[in-house]
Amino acid sequence: MVLDYDLNNRESFLDKLKPYANRLEILVNEICYPNCQKRLEHYEQQSKMQLEYDVRSTFPCPNTLTKRAFKECMARPAFLSTEKIGAYIDRGFVNFKIGGRGMPEDFVKDSYLYFLVREEHREFIRKKHKNRLYTDSKT
């Protein structure tokens, strides 16, 4: 079960969930806006689209006009920085989910680099990826 990202930082609620912590997934980089009224509807549509392999299906989200950037995501209240994640692990929360696989490539790349690559190696990986894309496009 994935925890509602609006609850990521509600300490009293997380304390109540401690007995179930190892069964929950915490979404660390939610791309939707806090307290979005259309979130459930949007997730249901996304699930249906994936189950039925219908990539043409669209959802009339009021936030689709806003270009999504990972830096913006980092400023949201539900975002869990790599520094914060350790404290969650200490409390028994050990399953974390990186969201946004359907987002633009730059968002996905920035998310993966942030959460999966040590800070001192991110620029190296970014350059390797960029060089690979450039080399692949020439062949």
PyMOL CGO cylinders between C-alpha atoms (Angstrom):
from pymol import cmd
from pymol.cgo import CYLINDER

trace = [
    CYLINDER, 0.00, 0.00, 0.00, 1.29, 3.45, -0.91, 0.3, 1, 1, 1, 1, 1, 1,
    CYLINDER, 1.29, 3.45, -0.91, 0.91, 6.15, 1.72, 0.3, 1, 1, 1, 1, 1, 1,
    CYLINDER, 0.91, 6.15, 1.72, -0.98, 9.26, 0.63, 0.3, 1, 1, 1, 1, 1, 1,
    CYLINDER, -0.98, 9.26, 0.63, 1.87, 11.69, -0.02, 0.3, 1, 1, 1, 1, 1, 1,
    CYLINDER, 1.87, 11.69, -0.02, 0.04, 14.47, 1.83, 0.3, 1, 1, 1, 1, 1, 1,
    CYLINDER, 0.04, 14.47, 1.83, 0.75, 12.42, 4.98, 0.3, 1, 1, 1, 1, 1, 1,
    CYLINDER, 0.75, 12.42, 4.98, 4.51, 12.06, 4.37, 0.3, 1, 1, 1, 1, 1, 1,
    CYLINDER, 4.51, 12.06, 4.37, 5.42, 14.60, 7.04, 0.3, 1, 1, 1, 1, 1, 1,
    CYLINDER, 5.42, 14.60, 7.04, 2.55, 14.28, 9.51, 0.3, 1, 1, 1, 1, 1, 1,
    CYLINDER, 2.55, 14.28, 9.51, 4.51, 12.96, 12.46, 0.3, 1, 1, 1, 1, 1, 1,
    CYLINDER, 4.51, 12.96, 12.46, 1.56, 11.98, 14.66, 0.3, 1, 1, 1, 1, 1, 1,
    CYLINDER, 1.56, 11.98, 14.66, -0.02, 10.02, 11.80, 0.3, 1, 1, 1, 1, 1, 1,
    CYLINDER, -0.02, 10.02, 11.80, 3.28, 8.31, 10.95, 0.3, 1, 1, 1, 1, 1, 1,
    CYLINDER, 3.28, 8.31, 10.95, 3.69, 7.32, 14.60, 0.3, 1, 1, 1, 1, 1, 1,
    CYLINDER, 3.69, 7.32, 14.60, 0.32, 5.54, 14.46, 0.3, 1, 1, 1, 1, 1, 1,
    CYLINDER, 0.32, 5.54, 14.46, 1.47, 3.66, 11.35, 0.3, 1, 1, 1, 1, 1, 1,
    CYLINDER, 1.47, 3.66, 11.35, 4.72, 2.42, 12.89, 0.3, 1, 1, 1, 1, 1, 1,
    CYLINDER, 4.72, 2.42, 12.89, 3.43, -1.14, 13.46, 0.3, 1, 1, 1, 1, 1, 1,
    CYLINDER, 3.43, -1.14, 13.46, 2.72, -1.35, 9.71, 0.3, 1, 1, 1, 1, 1, 1,
    CYLINDER, 2.72, -1.35, 9.71, 5.72, 0.65, 8.52, 0.3, 1, 1, 1, 1, 1, 1,
    CYLINDER, 5.72, 0.65, 8.52, 7.42, -2.22, 6.72, 0.3, 1, 1, 1, 1, 1, 1,
    CYLINDER, 7.42, -2.22, 6.72, 4.25, -2.82, 4.66, 0.3, 1, 1, 1, 1, 1, 1,
    CYLINDER, 4.25, -2.82, 4.66, 3.86, 0.74, 3.40, 0.3, 1, 1, 1, 1, 1, 1,
    CYLINDER, 3.86, 0.74, 3.40, 5.47, 2.48, 0.45, 0.3, 1, 1, 1, 1, 1, 1,
    CYLINDER, 5.47, 2.48, 0.45, 6.23, 6.16, 0.74, 0.3, 1, 1, 1, 1, 1, 1,
    CYLINDER, 6.23, 6.16, 0.74, 6.14, 8.19, -2.45, 0.3, 1, 1, 1, 1, 1, 1,
    CYLINDER, 6.14, 8.19, -2.45, 9.18, 10.46, -2.16, 0.3, 1, 1, 1, 1, 1, 1,
    CYLINDER, 9.18, 10.46, -2.16, 8.68, 12.82, -5.09, 0.3, 1, 1, 1, 1, 1, 1,
    CYLINDER, 8.68, 12.82, -5.09, 5.00, 13.23, -5.78, 0.3, 1, 1, 1, 1, 1, 1,
    CYLINDER, 5.00, 13.23, -5.78, 4.43, 15.23, -8.92, 0.3, 1, 1, 1, 1, 1, 1,
    CYLINDER, 4.43, 15.23, -8.92, 0.85, 16.26, -8.21, 0.3, 1, 1, 1, 1, 1, 1,
    CYLINDER, 0.85, 16.26, -8.21, 0.07, 19.31, -6.15, 0.3, 1, 1, 1, 1, 1, 1,
    CYLINDER, 0.07, 19.31, -6.15, -0.67, 19.14, -2.41, 0.3, 1, 1, 1, 1, 1, 1,
    CYLINDER, -0.67, 19.14, -2.41, -4.28, 18.24, -1.60, 0.3, 1, 1, 1, 1, 1, 1,
    CYLINDER, -4.28, 18.24, -1.60, -5.25, 17.91, -5.27, 0.3, 1, 1, 1, 1, 1, 1,
    CYLINDER, -5.25, 17.91, -5.27, -9.01, 17.37, -5.55, 0.3, 1, 1, 1, 1, 1, 1,
    CYLINDER, -9.01, 17.37, -5.55, -8.65, 15.39, -8.81, 0.3, 1, 1, 1, 1, 1, 1,
    CYLINDER, -8.65, 15.39, -8.81, -5.85, 13.05, -7.68, 0.3, 1, 1, 1, 1, 1, 1,
    CYLINDER, -5.85, 13.05, -7.68, -7.91, 9.88, -7.18, 0.3, 1, 1, 1, 1, 1, 1,
    CYLINDER, -7.91, 9.88, -7.18, -9.73, 10.39, -10.45, 0.3, 1, 1, 1, 1, 1, 1,
    CYLINDER, -9.73, 10.39, -10.45, -6.42, 10.96, -12.24, 0.3, 1, 1, 1, 1, 1, 1,
    CYLINDER, -6.42, 10.96, -12.24, -4.78, 7.85, -10.73, 0.3, 1, 1, 1, 1, 1, 1,
    CYLINDER, -4.78, 7.85, -10.73, -7.78, 5.73, -11.68, 0.3, 1, 1, 1, 1, 1, 1,
    CYLINDER, -7.78, 5.73, -11.68, -7.56, 6.98, -15.26, 0.3, 1, 1, 1, 1, 1, 1,
    CYLINDER, -7.56, 6.98, -15.26, -3.79, 6.29, -15.35, 0.3, 1, 1, 1, 1, 1, 1,
    CYLINDER, -3.79, 6.29, -15.35, -4.33, 2.75, -14.05, 0.3, 1, 1, 1, 1, 1, 1,
    CYLINDER, -4.33, 2.75, -14.05, -7.05, 2.05, -16.58, 0.3, 1, 1, 1, 1, 1, 1,
    CYLINDER, -7.05, 2.05, -16.58, -4.88, 3.47, -19.36, 0.3, 1, 1, 1, 1, 1, 1,
    CYLINDER, -4.88, 3.47, -19.36, -1.99, 1.17, -18.39, 0.3, 1, 1, 1, 1, 1, 1,
    CYLINDER, -1.99, 1.17, -18.39, -4.16, -1.92, -17.92, 0.3, 1, 1, 1, 1, 1, 1,
    CYLINDER, -4.16, -1.92, -17.92, -5.87, -1.43, -21.26, 0.3, 1, 1, 1, 1, 1, 1,
    CYLINDER, -5.87, -1.43, -21.26, -2.71, -0.26, -23.08, 0.3, 1, 1, 1, 1, 1, 1,
    CYLINDER, -2.71, -0.26, -23.08, -4.57, 2.85, -24.17, 0.3, 1, 1, 1, 1, 1, 1,
    CYLINDER, -4.57, 2.85, -24.17, -1.88, 5.53, -24.44, 0.3, 1, 1, 1, 1, 1, 1,
    CYLINDER, -1.88, 5.53, -24.44, -4.25, 7.90, -26.25, 0.3, 1, 1, 1, 1, 1, 1,
    CYLINDER, -4.25, 7.90, -26.25, -6.45, 8.26, -23.21, 0.3, 1, 1, 1, 1, 1, 1,
    CYLINDER, -6.45, 8.26, -23.21, -6.17, 11.66, -21.58, 0.3, 1, 1, 1, 1, 1, 1,
    CYLINDER, -6.17, 11.66, -21.58, -7.25, 13.19, -18.32, 0.3, 1, 1, 1, 1, 1, 1,
    CYLINDER, -7.25, 13.19, -18.32, -8.48, 16.79, -18.08, 0.3, 1, 1, 1, 1, 1, 1,
    CYLINDER, -8.48, 16.79, -18.08, -6.14, 17.72, -15.22, 0.3, 1, 1, 1, 1, 1, 1,
    CYLINDER, -6.14, 17.72, -15.22, -6.24, 21.44, -14.37, 0.3, 1, 1, 1, 1, 1, 1,
    CYLINDER, -6.24, 21.44, -14.37, -2.49, 21.33, -13.69, 0.3, 1, 1, 1, 1, 1, 1,
    CYLINDER, -2.49, 21.33, -13.69, -1.35, 19.98, -17.06, 0.3, 1, 1, 1, 1, 1, 1,
    CYLINDER, -1.35, 19.98, -17.06, -0.61, 23.46, -18.36, 0.3, 1, 1, 1, 1, 1, 1,
    CYLINDER, -0.61, 23.46, -18.36, 2.15, 23.82, -15.79, 0.3, 1, 1, 1, 1, 1, 1,
    CYLINDER, 2.15, 23.82, -15.79, 5.51, 22.47, -16.92, 0.3, 1, 1, 1, 1, 1, 1,
    CYLINDER, 5.51, 22.47, -16.92, 6.69, 20.07, -14.24, 0.3, 1, 1, 1, 1, 1, 1,
    CYLINDER, 6.69, 20.07, -14.24, 10.29, 20.28, -13.10, 0.3, 1, 1, 1, 1, 1, 1,
    CYLINDER, 10.29, 20.28, -13.10, 12.05, 18.20, -10.49, 0.3, 1, 1, 1, 1, 1, 1,
    CYLINDER, 12.05, 18.20, -10.49, 13.34, 21.32, -8.71, 0.3, 1, 1, 1, 1, 1, 1,
    CYLINDER, 13.34, 21.32, -8.71, 9.73, 22.45, -8.25, 0.3, 1, 1, 1, 1, 1, 1,
    CYLINDER, 9.73, 22.45, -8.25, 8.84, 19.00, -6.91, 0.3, 1, 1, 1, 1, 1, 1,
    CYLINDER, 8.84, 19.00, -6.91, 11.65, 19.30, -4.35, 0.3, 1, 1, 1, 1, 1, 1,
    CYLINDER, 11.65, 19.30, -4.35, 10.02, 22.44, -2.92, 0.3, 1, 1, 1, 1, 1, 1,
    CYLINDER, 10.02, 22.44, -2.92, 6.69, 20.74, -2.20, 0.3, 1, 1, 1, 1, 1, 1,
    CYLINDER, 6.69, 20.74, -2.20, 5.76, 19.77, 1.37, 0.3, 1, 1, 1, 1, 1, 1,
    CYLINDER, 5.76, 19.77, 1.37, 5.47, 16.03, 0.61, 0.3, 1, 1, 1, 1, 1, 1,
    CYLINDER, 5.47, 16.03, 0.61, 8.96, 15.76, -0.90, 0.3, 1, 1, 1, 1, 1, 1,
    CYLINDER, 8.96, 15.76, -0.90, 11.38, 13.59, 1.05, 0.3, 1, 1, 1, 1, 1, 1,
    CYLINDER, 11.38, 13.59, 1.05, 15.00, 14.54, 0.58, 0.3, 1, 1, 1, 1, 1, 1,
    CYLINDER, 15.00, 14.54, 0.58, 17.69, 11.91, 0.65, 0.3, 1, 1, 1, 1, 1, 1,
    CYLINDER, 17.69, 11.91, 0.65, 18.74, 13.35, 4.01, 0.3, 1, 1, 1, 1, 1, 1,
    CYLINDER, 18.74, 13.35, 4.01, 15.24, 12.83, 5.46, 0.3, 1, 1, 1, 1, 1, 1,
    CYLINDER, 15.24, 12.83, 5.46, 14.85, 9.27, 4.20, 0.3, 1, 1, 1, 1, 1, 1,
    CYLINDER, 14.85, 9.27, 4.20, 17.35, 7.95, 6.77, 0.3, 1, 1, 1, 1, 1, 1,
    CYLINDER, 17.35, 7.95, 6.77, 15.11, 9.11, 9.61, 0.3, 1, 1, 1, 1, 1, 1,
    CYLINDER, 15.11, 9.11, 9.61, 12.16, 7.24, 8.06, 0.3, 1, 1, 1, 1, 1, 1,
    CYLINDER, 12.16, 7.24, 8.06, 14.25, 4.08, 7.79, 0.3, 1, 1, 1, 1, 1, 1,
    CYLINDER, 14.25, 4.08, 7.79, 15.19, 4.42, 11.47, 0.3, 1, 1, 1, 1, 1, 1,
    CYLINDER, 15.19, 4.42, 11.47, 11.45, 4.44, 12.26, 0.3, 1, 1, 1, 1, 1, 1,
    CYLINDER, 11.45, 4.44, 12.26, 10.81, 1.26, 10.28, 0.3, 1, 1, 1, 1, 1, 1,
    CYLINDER, 10.81, 1.26, 10.28, 9.65, 2.74, 6.96, 0.3, 1, 1, 1, 1, 1, 1,
    CYLINDER, 9.65, 2.74, 6.96, 11.83, 0.94, 4.44, 0.3, 1, 1, 1, 1, 1, 1,
    CYLINDER, 11.83, 0.94, 4.44, 9.87, 1.00, 1.17, 0.3, 1, 1, 1, 1, 1, 1,
    CYLINDER, 9.87, 1.00, 1.17, 10.16, 4.10, -0.96, 0.3, 1, 1, 1, 1, 1, 1,
    CYLINDER, 10.16, 4.10, -0.96, 8.72, 4.78, -4.38, 0.3, 1, 1, 1, 1, 1, 1,
    CYLINDER, 8.72, 4.78, -4.38, 9.98, 7.25, -6.98, 0.3, 1, 1, 1, 1, 1, 1,
    CYLINDER, 9.98, 7.25, -6.98, 7.03, 8.60, -8.92, 0.3, 1, 1, 1, 1, 1, 1,
    CYLINDER, 7.03, 8.60, -8.92, 6.77, 10.15, -12.33, 0.3, 1, 1, 1, 1, 1, 1,
    CYLINDER, 6.77, 10.15, -12.33, 7.65, 7.48, -14.88, 0.3, 1, 1, 1, 1, 1, 1,
    CYLINDER, 7.65, 7.48, -14.88, 5.18, 9.05, -17.29, 0.3, 1, 1, 1, 1, 1, 1,
    CYLINDER, 5.18, 9.05, -17.29, 6.70, 12.50, -16.91, 0.3, 1, 1, 1, 1, 1, 1,
    CYLINDER, 6.70, 12.50, -16.91, 9.03, 14.17, -19.42, 0.3, 1, 1, 1, 1, 1, 1,
    CYLINDER, 9.03, 14.17, -19.42, 12.48, 12.59, -19.69, 0.3, 1, 1, 1, 1, 1, 1,
    CYLINDER, 12.48, 12.59, -19.69, 14.26, 15.45, -17.89, 0.3, 1, 1, 1, 1, 1, 1,
    CYLINDER, 14.26, 15.45, -17.89, 12.02, 15.07, -14.84, 0.3, 1, 1, 1, 1, 1, 1,
    CYLINDER, 12.02, 15.07, -14.84, 12.57, 11.32, -14.70, 0.3, 1, 1, 1, 1, 1, 1,
    CYLINDER, 12.57, 11.32, -14.70, 16.32, 11.65, -15.23, 0.3, 1, 1, 1, 1, 1, 1,
    CYLINDER, 16.32, 11.65, -15.23, 16.66, 14.32, -12.51, 0.3, 1, 1, 1, 1, 1, 1,
    CYLINDER, 16.66, 14.32, -12.51, 14.58, 12.22, -10.09, 0.3, 1, 1, 1, 1, 1, 1,
    CYLINDER, 14.58, 12.22, -10.09, 16.61, 9.07, -10.67, 0.3, 1, 1, 1, 1, 1, 1,
    CYLINDER, 16.61, 9.07, -10.67, 19.91, 10.91, -10.43, 0.3, 1, 1, 1, 1, 1, 1,
    CYLINDER, 19.91, 10.91, -10.43, 18.86, 12.53, -7.16, 0.3, 1, 1, 1, 1, 1, 1,
    CYLINDER, 18.86, 12.53, -7.16, 17.56, 9.40, -5.45, 0.3, 1, 1, 1, 1, 1, 1,
    CYLINDER, 17.56, 9.40, -5.45, 19.75, 6.67, -6.95, 0.3, 1, 1, 1, 1, 1, 1,
    CYLINDER, 19.75, 6.67, -6.95, 23.17, 8.25, -7.51, 0.3, 1, 1, 1, 1, 1, 1,
    CYLINDER, 23.17, 8.25, -7.51, 25.47, 9.71, -4.89, 0.3, 1, 1, 1, 1, 1, 1,
    CYLINDER, 25.47, 9.71, -4.89, 25.73, 13.46, -5.16, 0.3, 1, 1, 1, 1, 1, 1,
    CYLINDER, 25.73, 13.46, -5.16, 29.43, 13.41, -6.02, 0.3, 1, 1, 1, 1, 1, 1,
    CYLINDER, 29.43, 13.41, -6.02, 28.76, 11.17, -9.05, 0.3, 1, 1, 1, 1, 1, 1,
    CYLINDER, 28.76, 11.17, -9.05, 25.63, 12.81, -10.49, 0.3, 1, 1, 1, 1, 1, 1,
    CYLINDER, 25.63, 12.81, -10.49, 27.36, 15.15, -12.92, 0.3, 1, 1, 1, 1, 1, 1,
    CYLINDER, 27.36, 15.15, -12.92, 29.53, 12.31, -14.25, 0.3, 1, 1, 1, 1, 1, 1,
    CYLINDER, 29.53, 12.31, -14.25, 26.45, 10.15, -14.88, 0.3, 1, 1, 1, 1, 1, 1,
    CYLINDER, 26.45, 10.15, -14.88, 24.56, 13.07, -16.42, 0.3, 1, 1, 1, 1, 1, 1,
    CYLINDER, 24.56, 13.07, -16.42, 27.44, 13.67, -18.88, 0.3, 1, 1, 1, 1, 1, 1,
    CYLINDER, 27.44, 13.67, -18.88, 27.73, 9.95, -19.70, 0.3, 1, 1, 1, 1, 1, 1,
    CYLINDER, 27.73, 9.95, -19.70, 24.00, 9.81, -20.43, 0.3, 1, 1, 1, 1, 1, 1,
    CYLINDER, 24.00, 9.81, -20.43, 24.16, 12.93, -22.58, 0.3, 1, 1, 1, 1, 1, 1,
    CYLINDER, 24.16, 12.93, -22.58, 27.17, 11.57, -24.52, 0.3, 1, 1, 1, 1, 1, 1,
    CYLINDER, 27.17, 11.57, -24.52, 25.41, 8.23, -25.04, 0.3, 1, 1, 1, 1, 1, 1,
    CYLINDER, 25.41, 8.23, -25.04, 22.35, 9.97, -26.43, 0.3, 1, 1, 1, 1, 1, 1,
    CYLINDER, 22.35, 9.97, -26.43, 24.51, 12.07, -28.74, 0.3, 1, 1, 1, 1, 1, 1,
    CYLINDER, 24.51, 12.07, -28.74, 26.48, 9.00, -29.93, 0.3, 1, 1, 1, 1, 1, 1,
    CYLINDER, 26.48, 9.00, -29.93, 23.30, 6.96, -30.45, 0.3, 1, 1, 1, 1, 1, 1,
    CYLINDER, 23.30, 6.96, -30.45, 21.70, 9.72, -32.52, 0.3, 1, 1, 1, 1, 1, 1,
    CYLINDER, 21.70, 9.72, -32.52, 24.66, 9.74, -34.93, 0.3, 1, 1, 1, 1, 1, 1,
    CYLINDER, 24.66, 9.74, -34.93, 24.34, 6.04, -35.77, 0.3, 1, 1, 1, 1, 1, 1,
]
cmd.load_cgo(trace, "trace")
